[in-house]
Amino acid sequence: QLPQSSPAARGRDVILTSEHDVAALAGAATRFDANLAAIRALKAIEGEGRQATPSEQAIIARYSGFGDSAMGDAFKRYVRSDVWTRRGEELKSITTTEEYQALERSRLNAFYTTPEIVRAMWQGLETLGADKIAHPRVLEPSAGSGRFLGLQPVEMASRSQRTAVELDSLTG
């Protein structure tokens, strides 16, 4: 149970659990489809001017970005695979020109870090004493979809001042 004053308790942040684990999605095509579902959910939420429901948060939390080189055919003009051509066209159809171009530009430096690595990093910080800081300030530059903040230990997150920065507005 989160303290009522924590950002997560107020519904602004999602604390990631195994149900949000993108690593459980086998293959680039499955992750690409999960990204499409997340973008569709985001567009619906923004279009209706409301907060995401818990089930929509779970969909959005599975967004992993498009940096996987196996997804490259979805961004190519001439592709031999109808499966990737269809996915690429669907992505274009649900994003604005600016959003699509930003996704395309960020592909070379958009990396997905597995939850195991993120958790190990937080454990390392705790070993160094970060969990003893009364009010830690946490910066996640190039945040992507916010995996590092989303996997921050709950007790530490509840008392942290957290800032995420992402240039790609759709991913952020």
C-alpha positions as CSV (number, residue, x, y, z in Angstrom):
1,Q,0.0,0.0,0.0
2,L,1.4,3.4,-1.0
3,P,1.2,6.5,1.3
4,Q,-1.7,8.7,0.2
5,S,0.7,11.6,-0.3
6,S,2.8,9.7,-2.8
7,P,2.5,10.5,-6.6
8,A,1.6,6.9,-7.3
9,A,-1.2,7.0,-4.8
10,R,-2.6,10.1,-6.5
11,G,-2.6,8.3,-9.9
12,R,0.1,10.3,-11.5
13,D,2.7,7.6,-11.6
14,V,2.5,3.9,-12.3
15,I,4.6,1.6,-10.2
16,L,5.7,-1.1,-12.6
17,T,5.1,-4.7,-11.7
18,S,5.4,-8.0,-13.5
19,E,2.2,-7.4,-15.4
20,H,3.9,-4.5,-17.1
21,D,7.0,-6.5,-18.0
22,V,7.8,-5.8,-21.7
23,A,10.4,-8.6,-21.5
24,A,7.6,-11.1,-21.3
25,L,6.5,-10.1,-24.8
26,A,8.2,-12.5,-27.1
27,G,9.6,-11.1,-30.3
28,A,9.9,-7.7,-32.0
29,A,6.5,-8.0,-33.7
30,T,4.7,-8.6,-30.4
31,R,6.5,-5.6,-28.9
32,F,5.7,-3.5,-31.9
33,D,2.0,-4.4,-31.6
34,A,2.1,-3.6,-27.9
35,N,3.6,-0.1,-28.9
36,L,0.7,0.4,-31.3
37,A,-1.8,-0.5,-28.6
38,A,-0.1,1.9,-26.2
39,I,-0.2,4.8,-28.8
40,R,-3.9,4.1,-29.5
41,A,-4.7,4.1,-25.8
42,L,-2.8,7.3,-25.3
43,K,-4.6,9.0,-28.2
44,A,-8.0,8.0,-26.8
45,I,-7.1,9.3,-23.3
46,E,-5.7,12.6,-24.6
47,G,-8.6,13.0,-27.0
48,E,-11.0,12.6,-24.1
49,G,-8.9,14.8,-21.8
50,R,-8.9,12.4,-18.9
51,Q,-6.6,10.2,-16.7
52,A,-5.8,6.7,-17.8
53,T,-7.7,3.9,-16.2
54,P,-5.7,1.1,-14.5
55,S,-6.1,-1.2,-17.5
56,E,-5.0,1.6,-19.9
57,Q,-2.0,2.2,-17.6
58,A,-1.1,-1.4,-18.0
59,I,-1.3,-1.1,-21.8
60,I,0.7,2.1,-21.9
61,A,3.3,0.6,-19.5
62,R,4.2,-2.1,-22.1
63,Y,5.4,0.6,-24.5
64,S,9.0,-0.2,-25.3
65,G,9.8,2.2,-28.1
66,F,10.9,1.4,-31.6
67,G,14.7,1.2,-31.2
68,D,14.9,-2.6,-31.7
69,S,16.7,-3.1,-34.9
70,A,14.3,-6.0,-35.7
71,M,11.6,-3.4,-36.1
72,G,13.5,-1.5,-38.8
73,D,11.6,-2.9,-41.7
74,A,8.4,-1.1,-40.4
75,F,10.2,2.2,-41.1
76,K,11.6,1.4,-44.6
77,R,10.0,2.6,-47.8
78,Y,10.5,-0.7,-49.6
79,V,10.1,-3.8,-47.6
80,R,9.7,-7.4,-48.7
81,S,7.6,-8.3,-45.7
82,D,3.9,-7.5,-45.8
83,V,3.8,-8.0,-42.0
84,W,6.2,-5.2,-41.3
85,T,4.8,-3.0,-44.1
86,R,1.4,-3.3,-42.5
87,R,2.8,-2.4,-39.0
88,G,4.6,0.6,-40.4
89,E,1.5,1.8,-42.2
90,E,-0.5,1.4,-39.1
91,L,2.0,3.4,-37.0
92,K,1.8,6.2,-39.6
93,S,-2.0,6.1,-39.5
94,I,-2.2,6.6,-35.8
95,T,0.5,9.3,-35.4
96,T,0.8,12.8,-36.7
97,T,3.6,13.5,-39.2
98,E,5.6,15.2,-36.5
99,E,5.2,12.3,-34.1
100,Y,6.1,9.7,-36.7
101,Q,9.2,11.6,-37.7
102,A,10.3,12.0,-34.1
103,L,9.9,8.2,-33.6
104,E,11.9,7.6,-36.7
105,R,14.7,10.0,-35.8
106,S,15.0,8.6,-32.3
107,R,15.3,4.9,-33.4
108,L,19.1,5.0,-33.5
109,N,19.4,6.0,-29.8
110,A,16.2,4.6,-28.4
111,F,17.3,1.6,-26.3
112,Y,15.2,-0.7,-24.2
113,T,16.7,-1.6,-20.9
114,T,15.3,-4.8,-19.4
115,P,13.6,-4.7,-15.9
116,E,16.4,-7.0,-14.6
117,I,19.0,-4.4,-15.4
118,V,17.0,-1.5,-14.0
119,R,16.3,-3.4,-10.8
120,A,20.0,-4.2,-10.5
121,M,20.9,-0.6,-10.9
122,W,18.4,0.4,-8.1
123,Q,19.8,-2.3,-5.9
124,G,23.3,-0.9,-6.5
125,L,22.2,2.6,-5.6
126,E,20.6,1.2,-2.4
127,T,23.9,-0.6,-1.6
128,L,25.7,2.7,-1.9
129,G,23.2,4.3,0.5
130,A,20.7,6.1,-1.8
131,D,17.8,4.5,0.2
132,K,19.0,6.4,3.3
133,I,18.6,9.8,1.7
134,A,15.5,11.5,3.3
135,H,14.2,13.2,0.1
136,P,16.2,11.9,-2.9
137,R,16.1,13.9,-6.1
138,V,16.0,11.5,-9.1
139,L,16.6,12.6,-12.7
140,E,15.9,10.3,-15.6
141,P,17.3,12.0,-18.7
142,S,16.3,10.5,-22.0
143,A,13.5,8.8,-20.1
144,G,11.8,7.0,-22.9
145,S,8.7,5.5,-21.4
146,G,10.0,5.9,-17.8
147,R,11.2,2.4,-16.9
148,F,13.8,3.7,-14.4
149,L,11.4,5.8,-12.5
150,G,8.6,3.1,-12.8
151,L,10.9,0.5,-11.3
152,Q,12.2,2.7,-8.5
153,P,11.7,0.9,-5.2
154,V,8.2,2.0,-3.9
155,E,9.4,3.2,-0.5
156,M,12.1,5.4,-2.1
157,A,9.8,6.6,-4.8
158,S,7.2,7.7,-2.3
159,R,9.6,10.3,-0.8
160,S,11.5,11.3,-4.0
161,Q,11.4,14.3,-6.1
162,R,11.4,12.8,-9.6
163,T,12.1,14.4,-13.0
164,A,11.9,12.7,-16.3
165,V,13.1,14.3,-19.6
166,E,12.3,12.9,-23.1
167,L,12.7,14.7,-26.4
168,D,10.2,12.5,-28.3
169,S,6.9,13.8,-27.0
170,L,4.9,10.7,-28.0
171,T,7.3,8.3,-26.1
172,G,7.5,10.7,-23.1
